[in-house]
Amino acid sequence: MKVMWDTSGRLLRLLALLQRTREWNAAELAVELEVTARTVRRDVARLRDLGYPVASVHGTGGGYQLEAGTTLPPLMFDAEEAIATLLALQDASATGNRGAAPGALSALDKLNRVMPPRLRSTIDALAQNSSRIDLGSQIGSDPAPVNANTLVLLARACRDRRQVEVIYQGRSGMSMRRHLEPLHLVRTMNRWHLVAFSLEANDWRIFRVDRLADATITTASSHPRKPSAEDLDVYVAGRVGATVRQVTATVRVHAPRAEVAHWISAAWGIITEETAETSIVQAGADSYNAIARWLLLMDRPLTVVDPPALRAAFATIATEAKRTASKEATGRSAAK
């Protein structure tokens, strides 16, 4: 679903851009859509295949424009494509990246007005029983693809308070059948998560949706239970964040918070103002080496508050850097 999700939403954004002005070159469109010029050319070809009259403009730099005086054919989506497109547009409207929010909201409004009632009910179930948390992106983590039909099924189970039966693959790779009472869906750090009561574990759990298979809604109703937390978003954020913070450290940055806050991903740490000239960073990652390398990117003086293991990681990096610099200098001398 991930590829479809990106492509469907991007085609709508590309079409909106082409309608906005007479001419765009590939480089300008690539910047607006945050893709490569090659991807822009592929997307233009897709629009042409769908019947959209996108003309190539010859001359310096080249470009694209919609042919004047033509009636645009509608984009035809099946249910899965419509869900993927709407989710992509919701993301764009939420992030406001590169000023895309107004256009995304306009496109959402247009799609909602022409959507068949049954499909609108499906979208509403997902919208009302899911949320999005911005915890940044885990470095080295690729978006986990999910099946749109599975998302919709889980959203309906949340709405209708029905139990579901699934095959769930744990971290060890072992698959097991689970009976769940879904409560809420959360998307964060490029993944969808389901908050549900596990009948096997007799407790609340958080399940990665991309690890669910063969999900079916049963005839059994979910039992009235006290939720795992009053604020489910905070509950999921704490649990998910902990998985990427296997070790933690506290560091003093000798710079105002405003100067370095943009370096601090919510998935990795929290920055607070200590004084007008210093900030405190509480960081977490899978190793102290990773924390040290990440903090060095801020290019500001640092003081390790805790633990000593982070100082050792900095020392190791310094030794590696000195060795590399020495090899480079030796290589230049030999070349002479």
N, C-alpha and C positions, 0 to 999 in steps of 0.2 A: 504493500500500500504506500510505502514511503515515496517511491518514484512517482506513482500516480498522483499522490498528494501534492508533491512539489510541482510536477508538470502541469496539472490541471489548473492550479491556482496561478501559476506563472503565465499560462496562456491568456487567462483573463486579464492579468495585469498588463501583458504586452499589448493586447487588443485595446485596452483603455488608453495606453500611452500613444498608440498609433492614431487613435481618434482625437487625441488632445491637440496635436500639432500637425503641420503639413509634412514635415520630413524629420527623420531620425537617422543617424548613422549607427552602425553596429556597436561602436565603442560607447556611444551615449546610452544606448539601450542596455548594454552589458552592465554599465554602472548603475542604472536605475533598478535593474532586476537582480544585481549581485551575482552574475554568472559570467562566463566567458563569451567572447564574440562568437566563438564556434557554436555554443549553445543557443545564442540568439538566432543564428542562421538556421539551426535545426528547428527552432520553434516557429520561425517564419514559414518554413516549409510545411510544418504541421498545420498552421493556419490556412495556408493555400490549399492543402489537401482537404480541409474542412469546407472549402468554398469561399474563404475570405479573400477579397481582391487586394492583396498586398503587392504593390508594384516596387520594382527596384529602380532607384534613381541613379543614373550614371553621372560621372563627373568626379571632381576632386573629392576623395574620401568616400564617395558613394553613399547610399542610404536607402531607407524604406519609407513608404507612405501608402495610405489607403487610397485607392482610386476614387476620384471625385464622382459624385452623382450616382453611386451604386447603393443598393439596399443590402445591408449585411444579413446573411443567413444566421439563424440562431445556433448557439452551441448546444449540442444534444448530449446529455449525460444519462448514464444509467444510475441506479441508486448508489452504488459504491463510488462512482466518479463524483456524484453530487456531494456526497458526504466528505470525500477527500478535498474537494474544491472549497467547500464551506469552512472546513477546519483550517485550511491554508489561509483563507481570507480572514478568519477570526484571529489567527496568529498575527497576520500583518496589521490588522486594526489594533491589536493589543500592544504590539511592540512599537508601532509608529516608525519603524525603521526607514530612514531616508525620506521621511515625509509621506510614506505610503498609506498611513492611517485613513485620511479622508477618502482616497480612492477605494480602499478596501471596504470601508463602511458603506460607500455608495453602491459598490458591487454586491455586498451582502444584502442591502435593502432591495435591490432589483431582483436578486435570485429568490429571496423570501416571498416577494409579491407574485412570482410566476410559478412557484413550487406547488406541485400537486398536494392536496391535503394529507394523503397517507405519508408522503415523503417528509412533509413539514412536521408531522407528528413524530417521525423517527428522529429528525434533527432536534426537535424540542426536547425529546427524551435525553439525548446526549448532552445538550446545552444545560439542562436543568439538573443533571446528575453528574456533572464533571466540572473540574476547575483546572486552571493552569497556574503553576508556581514558577517564578523566575529564580532559579538557583544557579544560573550560569550553565556552562557546559563543562563536563568532565574532560580534562585534557586526555586525548588519545581514545576518546569514546565515540563510536559511530552511532548515528540514530538507529534505534531498534525498530524494524518494520513490524507493523501489526495489521491484522486483517480487519477491514472496515466492518464486515458483518459481525465479527466477534465483539467489537466495540459497541455496536448498536444493540446486540443481544444483551450484553452486560448492563448497558444503560437502561434498557427496558426492565431487566430484572431488578435494578435499583429502584426504578419508578414504581413498579407493580409489586414490590416486596415479595419476590419469588426466589426460590432456591435454584441454583444451577449445578450441573454436574460437569466437571472438566477433567482433562488430563493435564497435570502440571509437571513441568520439568524443573527440578530443583537445581541448586548451584552445583551439585555433584554430577549432574547430568542424568540422574535417575528420574524416570517418569512415574507418576503415581496418580491414581484417581482420587479426586477430591470432591466433596459436596460442600458448597459454599452458600452463604447468604450475603449477596453483594450489597454494599451500602453506598459507595461513592467511587468515582474514577478521578484520578489526578494525573496530569501530564507535567513532567518536569525533567530537566536534564536529558532531553531527547528521548524520553521513555514514558509510556503509559503505565500507571499502577492502579490496582484495584484494592480498595479497602473492603474486606469481607470477613465474616465470621466463619471460621473453618469448623465444621461439625466433627471432623476427625481429631483436630487439636483441641477442640472445645475452648477456643480463644480467638480473639481478633488477630488477623494477619494482613500483611501487605503483599500482594502478588504482582509480579511483572506480567503485563498482559501479553507481551511477545512470547512468553513461555507457556501460555495457555493454548490448548488444542482441543478440538472436538467438544466445544462448549454447547450445552443444551439447557434450555429452561425446563424445569420439572413442574409437576402439578402441585408440589408442596409449597406452602407459604413460608416466608421468613418469620421467625419468632420475634416478638417485641423484645429488644435487648437495649441495654444502656450502651451508647456508642463508645468506641475506644478512646475518644477524646471529644471535648466540646468543639474544638477547632480542628477539623480533619486535615486542613492544609498544613497547619503547624505540625500536627502529628506525623504526616507523611514527610514533610521537609526534614524533621529531626531524624527519622529512621533512614531516609535515603541519603541524607548528608553524612550520616555516620558510616555508611559503607565505603565512602571515599576518604575518610579521615581515620585511617588505621593507626596513625601516630599524629600527635599534636604538639604544637610549640607556641611560645609567646615571644614576640620580638618587638623591640622599640625601634621605630623608624624616626630618624632625625630629620623630619620634614613635616610641614602642616598636612593635616588629613586631606584637604582639598587637592593637594599636589599629587598624591599617590593613590587616592581612593579608586581611580579607574583601573588600577592594576589588580584590585582585590575582587576576584570572582566569588559570588556567594557560595559556590560549591566548594571553595577552598578555604575561605576564612572570613573573619570579621575584623573591621578596622574601626577604632574609636579614637577620638581626640584626647590626648593626655594634657598637652599644653598648646600654646599658640604655635610652637615650633616642633613639637614631637607628637607622634601617634603610636598607638599600641595595636599590633596585629596579632590576632589569635588564629593560627593557621593549622591546616590539617591536610594530610595526603597519605599515600601508601608507603612513603619512606621519608626519612629526614633529608636524604640527598635531594629528593624531588622538591621539598620545601625550600631548601637552601638555594637551589638553582632558580626556582621561581622568584624568590625574594630578591635575588641579585638583579633581576630584570628591572626593578624599580630604580636602580642606579642612584641610590641614596645611602648615606651612612646608616649602619645597622648596629644594634646591640642586642645580643641574645639574652633574654631574661630567663628562659627555661625551655628545654632541659640541656644538660651538657652534651647530649648526643647530637644536638644541632650544631654546636660549636665544632664537634669532631667532623661533621659532614662538610662544614665550610672549610675546615683544614684540608680535607681530602680533595675538595674542588680546587683549592689554592695550589696544592701540590701538582695536580693534573695540569692546571693552567701554566704553572712555572715550567713543567717538563715540556709541554707543547711549545711554549715560547722559546725555550732553549734549543729544541730540535729545529725550529724555524730559523733561528739565528745561525746555528751550525750549518744548516743547508745553504744559506746565503753566502757564508764564508767559503764553503767548499766550491760554490759556483764561480766565485771570483778566481 
